[in-house]
Amino acid sequence: MTVQIWTYIMVALTFALYIGIAIWSRAGSTKEFYVAGGGVSPLANGMATAADWMSAASFISMAGLISFMGYDGSVYLMGWTGGYVLLALLLAPYLRKFGKFTVPDFIGERYYSKSARLVAVFCALLVSFTYVAGQMRGVGVVFSRFLEVDITSGVIIGMIIVLFYAVLGGMKGITYTQVAQYCVLIFAFMVPAIFISFQVTGNPIPQLGFGSTGADGTYLLDKLNGLSTELGFAEYTSGSKSTLDVFAITAALMVGTAGLPHVIVRFFTVKKVRDARKSAGLALLLIAILYTAAPAIAVFARLNLIQTVSGQPYAQMPQWFSNWEKTGLLGFEDKNADGLIQYAADPAINELRVDQDIMVLANPEIANLPAWVIALVAAGGLAAALSTAAGLLLVISSSVSHDLIKKVFKPSISEKHELIAARLSAVGAVVIAGYFGINPPGFVAAVVALAFGLAAASFFPAIILGIFYKKMNKEGAVAGMVVGILLMIFYMLKFKFGLFDGGKEAVAGLKSQWWLGISPEGFGFVAMWVNFAVSLAVSRFTQDPPKAVQELVETIRIPSGAGEATH
């Protein structure tokens, strides 16, 4: 069977599975819609959290970034993985014991303020929409290639599927769908990696294979370094970023992880505080399978691309090349009219245009793997993008229905009407997310990295101080979140989108003006410290929180007798 037929079969089977789970686990109450009824087991929650976490950025784009960035791409591995350790140790059990449905709910109650809740809702919506833009682009990339539809149609199909199980099942449907999606995406990521590792090095374990020798006895990384320098690129294993920028990006991704609302809400779905910590640990182990394999896939993909394409006649390119050309994500311009593909670092010589987001998806085709393996990767990419998109859409809908309508504008709303409002909010969120998928602001992983910076700049200090500093008051928290998020937005608009300096075309020239030499992806770390400083300074000169709030903060930090969550 052809790749096309295999893809239709695998995508149809996995989509049928997701929809079937959504129907089986549909939500009948707001508690089931927001936190799956609070009865999910640690293993199921760990798998769902891993699927929620391993988005299109992890599955589709991260290895692609590392393929082109080399050593510099390690910041994504360290930051995104390390963030989970931080989350498990510092936040998960305490937030679970507090017992609120959403991050804005925690901030609104802890800081006894509607203003704090409103600021938190704004931050949650901004982070979630920035993040979901990357997911919907990932859906469009997969559909455009493997189902041979245009990206717009692909995004619309993805919207319909997500809408069905997110609106029908809420967190309950999403949780059990994500358990299935984890199984699909990890299988789809590892099978081609094992195939290619064995093909190239004779070692079936990718994590070991990319540090091994190839058929010619040369270590793969040495070979890739040599090919890269021949083409004018820096050595693959050398870094071009400053140490400070590497540290800042890694730290921003770590603390951003600990402040992501769609990840934090997962710890409200388990029965006990102890289960929250267990599920965080299990999620870390499950995530590590993909994250330790990503550098290997990056090396295999880069090596295969250079060897298959560079210097070869365009007329003799395999079918995969023209397939990806049709999507607009791969292109060839014969500048010297010799019919050969010149791939080089110098833009004046280079004739090949490669979108980083296709590397994982195209790798099995470049390596000439069986059709069913290529189709499996398509199903895995969709599972990764859709699982995270669903979690984000739930954060958006619960922020609107629970934190705005129920807690601020209409406290007397019935549970039935709140559930209707949550579902209508999810519909609106899907439509906006689809727009971002059709008009994406950049590479999947690059967009997602900015979402982490926004979470680090806004939520992380408010949550940490809310748990560990009982005298942190509403004035300080609100001031810190507002200053942090505005500073991060300004830096993004200026240096990522060139809003104040001539648009996107001017962005490359603005690197010399980065503050302290820190990139927009890493600036969330700086904005976070500004948030901390403003929060503490304002709280010092304003009134202490009420006694009841201070006692509550002390209570959620007591580990003994913390088996059952407080509601």
Secondary structure as UniProt FT lines:
FT   HELIX           3..24
FT   HELIX           30..35
FT   HELIX           36..38
FT   HELIX           42..53
FT   HELIX           57..62
FT   HELIX           63..69
FT   HELIX           70..73
FT   HELIX           74..86
FT   HELIX           87..91
FT   HELIX           92..98
FT   HELIX           103..110
FT   TURN            111..112
FT   HELIX           114..146
FT   HELIX           151..201
FT   HELIX           206..209
FT   TURN            210..211
FT   TURN            215..216
FT   HELIX           220..230
FT   TURN            231..232
FT   TURN            236..237
FT   HELIX           243..257
FT   TURN            258..259
FT   HELIX           261..264
FT   HELIX           265..268
FT   HELIX           273..309
FT   TURN            310..311
FT   HELIX           314..316
FT   HELIX           319..327
FT   STRAND          330..332
FT   TURN            335..336
FT   TURN            347..349
FT   STRAND          352..354
FT   HELIX           356..358
FT   HELIX           359..366
FT   TURN            367..368
FT   HELIX           371..398
FT   HELIX           399..409
FT   TURN            411..412
FT   HELIX           415..438
FT   HELIX           444..468
FT   TURN            470..471
FT   HELIX           474..495
FT   TURN            499..502
FT   HELIX           504..506
FT   HELIX           508..513
FT   HELIX           515..517
FT   TURN            520..522
FT   HELIX           523..540
FT   HELIX           547..556
FT   TURN            560..561
//
